[in-house]
Amino acid sequence: MNAAVRAVVRMGIYVGAKVYFVHEGYQGMVDGGDNIEEASWESVSSMLQGGTVIGSARCKEFRSHEGRLKAAHHLVQRDITNLCVIGGDGSLTGANLFREEWSGLLEELVQQGLIDEKAAQNNSELHIVGMVGSIDNDFCGTDMTIGTDSALHRIIEVVDAIMTTAQSHQRTFVLEVMGRHCGYLALVSALACGADWVLIPEMPPEDGWEEQMCQKLSESRSRGSRLNIIIVAEGAIDRQGKAITVNNVKDLVVSCLGFDTRVTILGHVQRGGTPSAFDRILASRMGVEAVLALLEASASTPACVVSLCGNQAVRLPLMECVQMTQDVQKAMDEKNFEEAVRLRGRSFENNLNTYKLLSYRKSSFNVAVLNVGAPAAGMNAAVRSAVRVGITEGHKMFAVNDGFEGFYKGQVLELRHMIIVILFLPNENEVCAAPLHQAFECLLQLYEARTSHEDFCIPMCVLPATISNNVPGTDLSIGADTSLNAIVETCDRIKQSASGTKRRVFIIETMGGYCGYLASVGGLAAGADAVYIYEEPFDIRDLQSNVEHLTEKMKTGIQRGLVLRNENSNENFTTDFIYQLYSEEGKGVFDCRKNVLGHMQQGGAPSPFDRNFGTKIAAKAIQWISRKLKESYKEGRVFANTEDTACLLGMRRRAMVFQPVVQLKDQTDFVHRIPKEQWWLKLRPLMKILAKYKTSYDVSDSGQLEHVTRVRPKKVD
């Protein structure tokens, strides 16, 4: 929530508005006084690390007409006519009611002599924009709510810790995660960690599930697994509406199988901790979008909520989203669970369908999986998903060790359902690495070789997996989110190390080759003052301007500065050069420290986003390959030589799209290994605005008011 507050304050000041904090939620608006405080640029510094600095509180008084009258009086006293509300459906519904009553409340205040007619006229309209803050991701209309990704981080950290105990003990763990009315956290964490069973309120298990679950756990043990994980949402129910608790599940496993079983209830630990990079970026983008929506609002436009659809911000009518959220609960109460899942939205439905796919059937075609290029966190999840969905689709699945080098040496092994797949990395070998440097280029070469080698006339699909996020045809790549989190966590620690010192600037070098994604988006999430990248050329005058800008900020209440540089941003303006320049020019005002993050950005446990993204994208790819195999199977053999049988699967704005690699050729700068157009460059002005630079912001890509889609659109390949 802090990142959203910071973005609203700084974007509001940037557009020339007066911005106020309302402390302690609606209670602060009702009580007035010091609870409503004007915000300054400096008042939102150093607040990205977590918590909710302006507080939040439940307020019974605001539910009454008298309470809302007091709140209106306190807003009119300060000429506040725009509200940005961060909360769940209850908070947002209250905000909409407040807006609908606004003119009547002003009339009452005039009649009571608390305000005059002029004040009523000057404040005649109240505009409201909502941002959803909820770790449960239980608000319809958005793929993700602020806080959900961070909660998933806490859950996966616990699961990873539990898994280490399985090396010495054979145990079954039953985990309860939050989600009284929504199973999103349980479902996605089950996907991300490969849980054996998951129980959620929207889709209760079929009658007789107890026997099926115990049979699955038993089969897993018989195949050599030392660990079973069952994830239970706190609101899990059976088909009759009876609650299923973690203790019920534990007793069932112990009585039926005799397994050593432990219960872990995560509780409010899921709400705490440092926000993830994804949450900071999401909240920052939503905060800026909320200010733009308020500026464009009129008396005829409905109160809206800023939402995320795929990788695009959209605006939806607030009450349409609230109504659909309430309809989910109504469908569950009526035991219409399929409708409840559909109403939850495409993200929830896709997660559930992917989880269901990971079951078993018999084989038909042979399909191989191999990794090409440098490692990226989340590859294991993608390989595991590809293998299991491939077996589900009826194929014999093979893994190729050591990438293309292993391919031509014949290092191929069959994978069975019970195997936990380990990452297959290519050796850094000149024969392999020089011409075949990344999977996209590899597949392009294989496609072009079809004319001389018919063996390559088979369906082939690339999944983008690189921390640099420099693959054409996709907004996001497997591994980039984990790397961003590593950068942001390190920047947080570096900033914290200077908490006892005054006025210190840190110069940080990130990886990424010639692609500035990690530096730019990491800088946005960490609150950087400047970011240097290859895609945005800079000279000594820009460096001088940045130093002077930071020097002026340091003369105010700002205590720490952060500057990021992409490793290949400029051949001559190296990290050492920039460090020495800032050190020299900052003498007497601030001192400098330098850090090169290096390969730590490439390692670590994959983030929940990367595990989930890898799992879903691989499942989708295998299903596509299955279709293409069937379509191209004629006269006892597979022959596929059309463009649409050699594709890259990528996230493009709102959808996952299969794109022929030959069509992506013109969109690629092969010399620098980057796409010619990159969506995240539009975030650069946003980062500069939040760092107090005077710059123009392109609103052409901002969200437009849409309606909530209730009818599922026709599926398109």
N, C-alpha and C positions, 0 to 999 in steps of 0.2 A: 504493500500500500504506500510506503514511503516514496518509492520511485514514481508512483502516480501523482502523489501530492507535489513532489519536486517539479515534475514536468508541467503540471497545471500552473503552479506558481510562476515558473520561469517563462513559460509560453504566454501566460497572461500578462506579465510585465513587458514581455517583448512586443505584444500587440497594443500596449499602451493602457491596459486596464489596471485598476486598483484591485489587488487580490487580498482576500482575508482568510485566515485560519478560523475554523469553528472547532474549538476544542471540545472533546467529550461528546461528539456526535450531536444528535438532536437535543440531548440534555443541555449542551452548551448553547444551542440556539434558543432554547426556551429560557434559560437562566440569564443569557446576555452578559453584560459587563465585560470583564476581562476575558471571558471565554471566546469572544469574537475579537480577533487581533489582526491588525494589518500585517501582511507578510512582506518581507524584503527578499532581495536576491540572496543575501548572506544567510537568511534564516533557514534556508533549505540546504545549506552546505553540509557535507559529511553526514548524510542521513540515508544513504543507499544500503547500508549494511543490515538493516532489519528493524523489526518492531513497528509500532505505529505511533510516531512522535506526537501527533496531535490528539491521540487518544480516541477511544470509541466507547460508547455506553448504550445500554438499553434505556429507553425513556417511555414510561407509561404515560407521562403527562402529555407528550406530543400526540398520543393517540386520541386525546380529547380535544374538543373544539377550543376550549380555553387555552390549552397549551399551544396550539397552533397560532392562536391570536397573539400570544406573547411573543412567539418566534417571529411572526410577521412584523410586529412592532420593532423588535430589535434589528431586523434587517433593514426596514425603512429608515430607521435612525441613521444608518450608515450608507444609504442609497445602494444597497446590494439587490440587484435584480437578476442575477444569474447564479445558479447553484450547480455545483458539480458534486454529485453524491456517489461515494464508493461504498458498496455494501451488497447484501443479498436481496432476494425478492421482497422481503418484508420492508427493508429500508427504502428500496426503490418505489414500492407501492405507496408508502407513506409520503415520499417526495411528490409523486404524481397527484395524490389527494390534496396536498398542500398547494400545488400549482392550480388545480381546478377551483379551489376555494379562495384563491388569492384576491380576486376583485371584491368578493363578499367580505373578506377579512379587512380589506382597506376601508370599505364603507363603515364597518363597525368601529374601526379605530378613529375615523373622522367623527362619527356620532358621539363617541366617548371623549372627544377632545384631545386624544393622545397624539394625533397628527393633524395637519391642516390640509386643505384641498390641494394646495400646490404640491405638497409632498406625495399625496395620493396620485396626482397626475404624473409626476416625475417617475414614480415607481409603479405605473399602472400594469406592467406585464412582468411576470416572473418566468424565466426560462430555466429549464432543468435538463441536464444531461447526466446519465448514469454510467458508471463503470462497475462491473461486477467483481467484488472481492469475496471469494468463497473457496476454501480449500477443497470442498466436495465436488466442485464443477457441476453443480446441480441446477444451473440456470440455463433454460433453453434459449437458443438463438446464437450462442457463441461456442466455438470449438473448445476454447480454454478460458477459464476465469483466473483473475489475479490470485496467486497463492497456491494454485493446484500443483504446478510443477515443483515448487519448493517442498510441498507436502510429500510428493512422490519421492523426492530426494531423501527425505527422512526415512521413509518406509524402506527404500532399497538399501540404504546404509545399514539398517537393522537386519534385513534379509541377508546381505553380504556377510555381516558379522556372524549371523547364525550358521551360514554355510560352512564357515571355517571349523565349527565344532563337529561337523559331520565327518571330518577327516579322522577323528578318533572314536566317535560314537555313532552307532546307527540309531537315528531318532526320527520321529515325526514331530514337526512343529506346526501348531495351529496359531495363526496370527489374526488378531482382530484389528481392523483399521477403521477409521472414521467413515461415516456415510450412513446416517440414520434413514434417509429417504433416497439416497443415490449411491449406486455401486461403482462409480467411476474409479475411485482410488483403488478399490479392491480389484477391479477388472484389469486396469492398466498395470498395476504392480504385479499381478499374476502373469500377465503377458511378458513383462520385463524380466521377471526372475524365473519363468518357466515352472510356475506352481503346478502341482498335480491336480488341484481341485480349487474352484473358487465359488463362493456363494454370495449372491447379490440380490437386493430386493426387487429389481425390475424383471428378473428372469429366474424365478425359483426353480429348483431342480424338479425333474419329473418324479412322480410317486415311485418309490422303490429305489431312490437315489442312494440310500445308505448302503445297500448291497453293491451297487455299481461302483461307488467310491472305494469301498473296501477292496473290491476285486482289482481296481486299477492300482491301488497302493501295493497290494500283494504282488501283482505282475511286475511293478517297478522294482520291488525288492528282489524278486527272483531273477531279474536281469542284471543285478549287481549294484543297483543304486543304494547308497548309504544314507540317503536323506529324502524325506518326503515333506513337502510344504503345502499346507492348506490355508488359503486366505479367506477370511470371513468378514464381510461388511457388517458393521454393528446393527444395521437394520435388516439383515438377511431373514427371509421367511420361507416357509414351504408353500406348496400349492393351496393349502387350506388357510394360509395367512398366519400360521403359528410361527413364532420366533425360533430361529435356529441360532443358538449361542455357541461360543467357542468351547464351553464346557460340555455341551451336548455332543459336539463333534469329537472332543477328546475321549469322552466316555465310550462313544461308539467305536472308535479305533482300538481302544484298550480292550474292550469286551469282545470284539469280533476278531481282532488280529493279534492282540497281546503285544503290540509295538510299544516301546518306550516313547511316550508322547508328552510334549510340553506345550503349555499355553503362554503366549505373549500378547498382552494388550497394550498397544502403542499409546493410546490416549492422546493427551494434548501435546506430546512431543512433536506430533505432526504439524502443529500450528507454529512452532517456534523455529529457531535457527536462522542462519543467514539465507537471504533469498537467492535463488538460483539466477544464473545469467538470463535464462529464458524469461523468468518473471520480471526482472528489471527492464528488459527490452520491451516486453509486452506492455508493462505498465507505463513506460515512457512513451511508447507509440500511442497508447490509448489516451494518456493524459493530454498530449498535443492535439489529438483528434477531437477530444472533448471540448477543448477551448475553441477550435475551429467551428465545431457544431453549435456552440453557444453564440458565436459571432454571427452565424448565418440564421439563427432561430428567429421566428416571427410568431405572432399570435396565432397564425393558422397552422403552424407545424406542430405535430404532437411531441410530447417529451420523448426523447430517444435514449437508447443505450448504445454505447460503443462496443462492438463485438469483433471477434476474430473469425474469419472464414478461410480456412487453409492458411495462406500467408498474407491475407489481405484484410485490412480494417474495413468494416462496414458499419452503417448506422441502421438500427432497427427500432420501430416504435416500441417504447418501453412496455406498454400495457399488453401488446400482442405477445411479447416474450413472457411476461408475468402470467398471462392467461394460459399459454402453452405449458409453462412450468406447473401450473395448478392442474392442468389437464392430465399431466403425467401421473400425479398422485390419484386423481379420480379414476384413471384407467387401472392403476394398481389396486385400488379399493374394490373395483368391479372385477378384479382378477383377469383383466384383459391385458396380459403381460406383453404380448407381441406389439400391441398398440403403444404401450408404455415405452418400450425400447425404440419404436419408430419416432415417437415424439421427442425422445431425448436428443435426437439429431444424428446426422451422418457419422460424426466422429465416434460417438458411443456405439452406434450400430456396427461400424467397421471393426472396432476393437472386439466386440462380441463375436462377430462372424469369423474373425481371424483366430480367436481363441478356440472356437468350435472346430475350425479346420484342422487343428493339431491333434488329430486322432489317426486311426490306422485302417488301411485297406491293402489289397494285393497288387502286384506290380505288372507293368506292361511295357513302357519305353525305358531306355537308359538315359539318365540325365546326370551331367557332371557340374560340380561347383568348384570354382577356383578363385583365389584372390590375386589381384595384380597390383603392383606398386607398394607404397609404404603402408604400414598398419594404421588403422583408424578405429577408435573405440566404437563398439557397436557391430563390428564385422561378425563376431561370434554369434550374436543374436540373429543376424541375417542368415548366416550359414545354417544355424540350428533350425530356423523357421523354414528355409528352403528345403532342407532335407526332410523334415517332418511333413510339410505340406506336399512335397513331391511323392512321398510314400502314401499319403492320404489320397493323392490324385491317381495313384496306381503305378508309379514308376520305380525302377531300380535306381537308387541314388549313389553317385560316386563323388569322391573328393579328390582333387588333384593337389598333391603336395608341392610346395615351392613354385607356385605360379606357372608361367610358361616354360621355365626351365624344366620343372618336373613333368610338364605336359609332354615335351619332346623326349624326355628320358623314360616316360612310361610310369611315372610314380603316381599311380591311380589306385585307390582302394574303395571298396564298396562300403557304404555306410548303412547301418541298420538303425531302426527306430530307437533302440535302447542306448545307443552311443551318445555321450555328451561330446559334441563336436568341439575340437580345439582349433584355434586359428591356424590357418595354413598360409604362411608368409613366404614370399619369394626371396631367394638369396639375392643380395646386392651383387649381381654378376654382370659384367659389361656386355656379354653376349645377349643377355636378356633385357638389361635395363636401357641400353642405348636406343634401339629402335622401338621398343614396346614400353614406353615410360608410364603410360597410364591406361586404364581399362578402355576408356573411350577410343583412344588411338588404336589400341589392340583390335577392338572389334571392327573399327573402320578398315584396318588392314585385312582382317579375315574376310570381311564382306567383299572387298575388292579382289581378294584371291579366289573367290568363288568361280570366276571364269576359267581358271586353270586347275582348280582343285575342287572337284564335285563333293568331296568329303565335308567341305565347309558349307554345303547347301543344307543347313539345318537351322532351326530357330535358335537365335542367340539374343541374349538380353544383358545389358550392363546396368548394375545398380551403383549409383554414385556413392563412393565411400572415400572421403579424403578430409582431413582436418582443415585444409585450405579453402574448401567450398569453391573450387575453381573449375567445376565441370560444367560444360555448356548444357543447356536444356533442363536445368533444375535450379530452383531457388535454394534448396538445402541439400546437404550431403551427410551421409552417415559419418559420425565422428566429429563434426564441426561443433556441435553443442557441448560435447565433453571437453573439447579443447577450449572453448569460450569460458566454461566454468573454471578450468584450471587457471586461465589468465585472470579472471575476475577474482578468484580466491587469492591468488598471489598478490594482485594489486591491493586487495583489502588488507592483507597481512603487512604489506610494505607500508601502506598508509598508517596502519595501526602502530607500526614500529616507530613512527615519528610522533606519536601522540604526546610524548613528553618534550618535544622540541617545537620551536616556532619557525614558520616560514621555510619549509623545505620542499623542493621540487624533485620528483623522481622521473628519470628517463628510462623507459622500458622498451626493449626490443622483442617483437613477437615473430613467430614463424609465418609461413604463408606463401613463400616463393615471391612471385610478382603480384599475387592477389592480396588486396588489402582488406579482405573480409574480416579476418580475426582481429586486426588492429582497429578497424573502424567500429565494428559492432561490439567488440570487447571494450573499446573506449567509451561507447555509449552506455554500456552496462556499468562500467566502473567509475564513470563521471570524469573522463579525461578532459584536460584543457586544450589539448591539441593532438592530432593524429596525422602522421606523415605516411603517405602511401604512394605507390607507383602510378596508380590510375589518375591521381590528381597532382600533376607536376607542381613543384614548388622551387623557389629560388631563395637567394640570400635575403631579399627584401621581405619575403613571407616569414622567414625565420626571425628576422629582426622585429617584424610586426607582432609575431607571437610572443617573443620575449618581452616586448614593451607592454603588451596586453596583460601578461601574467604578472609583470612587475607592478602594474597599477592595481590589480586584484589583491596582490600580497600586501599592499599598503592599507587595505581595508581589513575586515575581520577574517579574511581567508587565510588559513594557516598552512595548507598543503596544496601542492600542485602535482598534476600527473600528465606526462607526455608520452605517447606511444609512437613507435616507429616500426613499420613493416620492414622485414629484413632486407628486401630488395627495392626499397622505395626510391633510393637514389644512390648512384655509384660513388659519388664524391662526398655527399652530405651523410657520412656514416653516423652510427650511434655515438662513437667516440667524439666525432666533430660536434654533433649537436650537444652532447654533454659538456664539452669544453666551452662552447659558445654560451650556453645558458649559465654555466658556472662563472664565466668572466663577466657577462652582462648583468648577472644578478648580485654581484658583490655589494654588500651593504644592505641588501633587501632580503635575499634568500640564498640558501646554499643548495647544492645538487648532489644526488646519488644516482648511480647507473645500475641497471640490471638487464642481463640478457637471459630470457626465460628458457631458450633452447628446447631440447627434446622432452622436457617435462610436460610440454603441451600435447605430446603425442601419446602419453601413457595414462595410467590411472584406470580406475573402474569406470566403465561406460555410464553416462548419465541415464536416468529413466527415459528421457526423450529419445536418445540414440538407440537404446534397447528396443523401445516401442516402435520407433520409426524403422529400424532395421528389420524387426519381426514382420511388420505389416507390408513393407515394400517388397521383401523377399517372397512373402506369401502371394502377393499380387503378381509378381513376376513368374512364379512357378505355374500359377493358374493360366497366365497368358501363354507360357510355353506349352502347356498341355493342350490348349486350344489350337495353337499353331501346328503342333505335332499331328493332331487328328486331321486338321485341314490339309496338311501336306503329305499325308500317308496314302500312297497309291501304289498298287501292284507290288505289295510286299516291301516297300521301302519308303523312307522319308526323303522328299526332295523339295527344299524351300529356297528359292533364289530371288524372291521379290524384295523390294526395299523394306516393306513392313514386317519382314521376318528377322531383321537385325536391328534391334531398337535399344534405346536408353529409356529407362523408366525414371521420371523425375517429377518433382512437385513444381507445378507452374501456377502461381497465384492461388487459385482455389481448388485445383484438382490435381490428381496424379495422372500423368499423361505418358503414353508410349510414343516415342518419337524416333523415326528411322535415323540411324547415325549418319547416313550419307546426307540427309537434309540439314544436319547440325554442323556440317563441315564449314559452310560459309559463315556460321555464327561464331567461329573459333579463331583466336589468335594463337596459332600453334607454336610460334617462336617463344612467347611468354607464358604459354599454357594457361590462358584465361579466356573466358567468353568475351566477345566484343561488347556486349551489353550486360550490365550487372545491376539487378534490382536494388541492392543494398546501398548503392551510391546515392539514392534518394534520401537515405537516412543521414548522410553527411551534414546537410544544413541543419537538421534537427539537433545533432550532436553539438554543432557550433552555437546554435541558439541557447542550448542548455549550459554552454560554457561562457555565455555573455558576449558573444560576438555579434556584431551587426551584419546580418546577411539576409538574403532573400530566401523564402521558403516556398517551394513548389507545392501548391495545393491541388494540382490537377489530378494527383493520385489519391486524394483524400476520399474518405468514405462518403457515399451518397445514401440518403434515406431509402431503405427498401422495406419490403414486407416479409414477415416470417413465412418461410415455405413449409406448408403442411403436406403437400403432395410430393412424393418422392420422384425426382426427375428421372427420365429414361436414362439407363446406363449407356455410356459411350466408351468404346475402347480408347 
